[in-house]
Amino acid sequence: METVSAQLHGCHAPISDFGACRGMAEGPVFIIASGASAKDFPLQRFASVPMITVNGAISMFAEHGVRPYFYVCTDTGFAQQQPDLYAKAVRLSQRLAIWPDEVGSLPGPTRAQVFPLAKAARSSLHGSLFKPDPLLVRSRTLWGSRSRSVGFSKDLSLGFFDARTVAYAALQLAYHLGFNQVFLVGVDLDQSVGRFYETPGQAVSRCHLDESYERRILPSLKLMAERVVSSQFAVYNLSATSRIPGSVIPKVSLQQAEALILDGASPAFLCSHPA
């Protein structure tokens, strides 16, 4: 896939289509989100395993000097609400998955490869029934357009499904990249507790978890669990306090995660990283 460059405040950032990174990885990956439980995750202990992080969870990587394999931001207001954290993500991450409107206005130089995000197109009722795309796994509940917009994308070149939590976009990215063991960190989905990086007196980004959990987030996760998770794509939750039921995504301890990684890992899982 051809890569082009875009002029960004005096620097050049390589811009790529998601087809350029499809299937380029394998083995385990951590998705590091912003829930309070992420505070206890020993990042340095697992620094050799690729990590996808989202939104303000980049603060943990900046603190430890670890470069995320991918940074994903689907919150259109995050760059304005948390400019310092966003700038850290742009500076530190190996790859960025951000909206096209943000590609031309990055807050500074970056070594990251940039992948513009797009949402998966809505399917018509006829298309859902008679011409389903196997790479876009959609809800089989067909009586409403909202139900048909619930899905899981196996190929981000076709867009991703927005479940109102960036962690779900990161899960689709993990599948797209080729990882087969996904460990969720800080995916608590508990609006009342807040994010691990927020402190009193700081600016706080908007949060809509409570209003989206039952109607969007949980149905999306259930669809993934029922129709995407398999022996080739396993997902585990390291948050003991997560709202996600263990029947949807099994909860494991740090020690269990480490055993799973050691049991299934090969030298290939330590994916090559850009210089």
Secondary structure, DSSP 8 states (H G I E B T S, - for coil): ---EEEEETTEEEEE--GGGGTT---SEEEEE--BGGGGG--GGGGTTS-EEEEGGGHHHHHHHT---SEEE---TTHHHHSHHHHHHHHHH-SEEEE-HHHHTT-SS----EEEE--B-----HHHHHH---TTEEE-S--SSHHHHT-EEES-GGG-B---SSHHHHHHHHHHHHT-SEEEEES----TTT-BTT--TTS------HHHHIIIIIHHHHHHHHHHT-BTTBEEEE--TT-SS-TTTS-B--HHHHHHHHHHH--GGGS-----
